[in-house]
Amino acid sequence: MDEFRITDDMIRPLLDTRFVKVFDIQYEEGKHYYDATRHEKEDLTCLKNGEEVRRMTADAVSCFVITISSDGEAKMLFNYEYRYPCGQYLLSVPAGLRDREDGEGEKGLLLAAAREIREETGVEIGPEDSLTLVNPAVFSTPGMTDESNALVCAVVHMDGTGRLSQKGAEGSERFDGFFLADLETARRLLFTGRDENGMFYSTYTWMALCWFVSGLWKDCPGSAGGSAPV
């Protein structure tokens, strides 16, 4: 394998704000690559060696929330969240950054997931529900950012939409309701690549639909009445 490594002297800061930073990675003389990130320079993923990357905890969580009604019907829960770069409300999964207080490793990711689900849907993970780590870290768009997301599956037992609320929105978050997709609807959304309004959706929504349609979620403890591990 190529032993090419990025070193500290190759990196120059271009933008430093509270919520995002941009670094110029000059990987060769006169050649530049740009990284939009939330990390400080010393914590950039590109400066870590392979083992350090394998041990790191993802920056954020994206949650695949599956509801199971008392009659056993399963549906995938989405929200419509305003995405500023797109200027549209997009069919989305509950997601957000991992806070420092959540801690590291799997436990920290599950705590972050439970908080984001509560804030964006109003649903508290109960003793009959479950949270399962599906993937510890996927890189969102590694040609543009080093941000990583853990994928977490929540299996929640609930009837109807009475527990759902978007009053926990914080900061720039804007929501416009929920969407529950049964298996047939999820398959249609996958094949069309558009939501019920004809709008495109994010990669994480596509991942959630695939997870639901594949039936892999049935291996999560809560699908058979397991318990939440947090």
C-alpha positions in Angstrom: 0.0 0.0 0.0 1.1 3.5 -0.8 3.0 5.0 2.2 2.0 8.6 1.4 1.2 10.6 4.6 -0.1 14.1 5.2 2.1 16.0 7.6 1.4 19.1 9.7 3.5 21.4 7.5 1.3 20.6 4.5 -1.8 22.1 6.1 -2.8 25.8 6.1 -6.0 27.2 7.7 -8.2 29.2 5.4 -11.3 29.7 7.5 -12.0 29.5 11.2 -15.5 30.0 12.5 -17.4 28.6 15.5 -19.2 25.9 13.5 -16.8 25.1 10.6 -13.2 25.4 9.6 -11.6 25.0 6.2 -8.0 23.8 5.7 -5.9 23.8 2.6 -4.0 20.5 2.3 -1.1 21.2 -0.1 -0.3 17.6 -0.9 2.2 18.6 -3.6 3.9 21.8 -4.6 1.2 24.0 -6.2 -1.5 21.4 -5.7 -4.3 21.8 -3.1 -7.1 19.8 -1.5 -9.6 21.4 0.8 -11.1 20.0 4.0 -14.3 21.5 5.5 -14.3 20.3 9.1 -15.4 20.9 12.7 -12.0 19.7 14.0 -9.2 21.8 15.3 -6.0 21.4 13.2 -4.3 19.1 15.7 -7.3 16.7 15.5 -7.8 16.5 11.8 -8.4 12.9 10.6 -5.8 13.3 7.9 -3.0 13.7 10.5 -3.9 10.4 12.3 -2.2 7.2 11.4 -4.3 4.1 10.4 -4.6 2.8 13.9 -5.7 6.1 15.4 -8.4 6.4 12.7 -9.6 2.9 13.5 -9.9 3.8 17.2 -11.6 7.2 16.8 -15.2 7.9 17.8 -17.5 9.3 15.1 -18.3 13.0 15.2 -22.0 12.6 14.8 -24.9 10.0 14.7 -27.5 9.3 12.1 -30.5 7.3 13.5 -32.6 4.7 11.7 -35.8 4.8 13.8 -38.2 1.9 13.3 -41.6 2.0 15.0 -43.5 -1.2 15.9 -47.2 -0.9 16.7 -49.1 -3.2 19.1 -50.3 -5.2 16.1 -46.7 -5.8 15.0 -46.6 -3.5 12.0 -43.2 -1.9 11.4 -42.7 1.5 9.9 -39.6 3.7 9.2 -39.8 7.1 10.9 -38.5 10.1 9.1 -38.8 13.9 9.6 -38.8 16.7 7.1 -35.9 18.9 8.0 -34.9 22.2 6.3 -31.5 21.8 4.8 -29.9 25.2 4.2 -27.5 24.4 1.4 -30.4 22.8 -0.6 -33.0 25.4 0.4 -35.6 22.7 0.9 -37.3 20.5 3.5 -35.8 17.1 2.8 -36.9 13.7 4.0 -34.3 13.0 6.8 -33.4 10.8 9.6 -32.9 12.1 13.2 -29.2 13.1 13.4 -26.8 15.3 15.2 -23.3 15.9 16.6 -22.0 13.9 19.5 -21.4 16.2 22.4 -18.2 16.0 24.5 -20.4 15.1 27.5 -21.6 11.9 25.7 -18.2 10.4 26.0 -16.2 8.2 23.6 -16.8 4.8 22.1 -20.1 2.9 21.6 -21.7 4.2 24.8 -21.1 7.8 23.8 -22.6 7.2 20.4 -25.7 5.5 21.8 -26.2 8.4 24.3 -25.9 10.9 21.5 -28.4 8.9 19.4 -31.0 8.7 22.3 -30.7 12.5 22.8 -31.1 13.4 19.1 -34.1 11.1 18.8 -35.7 12.7 21.8 -35.0 16.3 20.6 -36.1 15.7 17.0 -39.0 13.3 17.5 -40.1 13.7 21.1 -39.6 9.9 21.6 -37.9 8.7 24.7 -36.2 5.3 24.4 -38.0 3.1 26.8 -37.1 -0.2 28.5 -39.0 -2.2 25.8 -37.1 -0.4 23.0 -33.6 -0.8 21.8 -30.6 1.1 20.4 -28.1 -0.8 18.3 -24.9 0.4 16.8 -25.1 -0.5 13.1 -21.8 1.1 12.0 -19.3 2.9 14.2 -18.3 5.5 11.5 -18.9 6.2 7.9 -17.2 9.2 6.3 -19.9 11.5 4.9 -18.2 13.0 1.8 -14.5 12.2 2.2 -13.6 14.3 -0.9 -14.8 17.4 0.9 -14.8 16.8 4.7 -13.4 14.5 7.3 -16.7 14.4 9.2 -17.8 10.9 10.3 -21.2 9.6 11.3 -22.1 6.5 13.3 -25.2 4.7 12.2 -27.6 3.7 15.0 -30.8 1.7 14.8 -33.6 2.5 17.2 -36.5 0.1 17.5 -39.4 1.8 19.3 -42.7 0.3 20.3 -45.5 2.9 19.8 -49.0 3.2 18.3 -49.9 6.2 16.1 -48.1 9.5 16.2 -49.2 10.8 19.6 -45.7 10.7 21.1 -44.1 12.6 18.2 -43.0 16.2 18.7 -40.6 18.6 17.1 -40.6 21.1 19.9 -37.0 20.1 20.8 -35.5 21.8 17.8 -32.4 23.8 18.6 -30.4 26.5 17.0 -30.8 26.5 13.2 -33.0 23.4 13.1 -36.3 23.7 11.3 -38.7 20.9 10.9 -42.0 20.4 9.0 -43.6 17.2 10.2 -43.0 13.5 10.2 -43.3 10.7 7.6 -43.9 7.1 8.5 -43.1 4.6 5.7 -44.3 1.0 5.7 -42.4 -1.6 3.7 -44.2 -1.0 0.4 -43.7 2.8 0.7 -40.0 2.4 1.6 -39.5 0.2 -1.5 -41.2 2.8 -3.7 -39.1 5.6 -2.2 -35.9 3.6 -2.9 -36.8 2.9 -6.5 -38.0 6.5 -7.4 -35.2 8.3 -5.5 -37.8 10.9 -4.4 -40.0 11.6 -1.4 -43.8 11.8 -1.5 -43.5 15.4 -2.7 -41.2 14.5 -5.6 -38.2 15.9 -3.9 -34.7 14.2 -3.7 -33.4 13.1 -0.3 -30.1 12.6 1.5 -27.7 9.6 1.4 -28.6 8.8 5.0 -32.3 8.6 4.1 -31.3 6.1 1.3 -29.2 4.1 3.9 -32.1 4.0 6.3 -34.5 2.8 3.6 -32.1 0.1 2.6 -31.7 -1.0 6.2 -35.4 -1.2 6.6 -36.3 -2.9 3.3 -33.4 -5.5 3.8 -34.9 -6.7 7.0 -31.5 -6.5 8.8 -33.1 -4.4 11.5 -34.9 -7.5 12.7 -31.6 -8.6 14.2 -31.8 -5.7 16.6 -32.8 -6.7 20.1 -35.9 -4.4 20.2 -37.5 -6.1 17.2 -38.2 -9.0 19.6 -38.8 -7.0 22.7 -35.2 -6.4 23.8 -34.0 -3.6 26.0 -32.2 -0.3 25.4 -28.4 -0.5 26.3 -28.2 3.1 27.6 
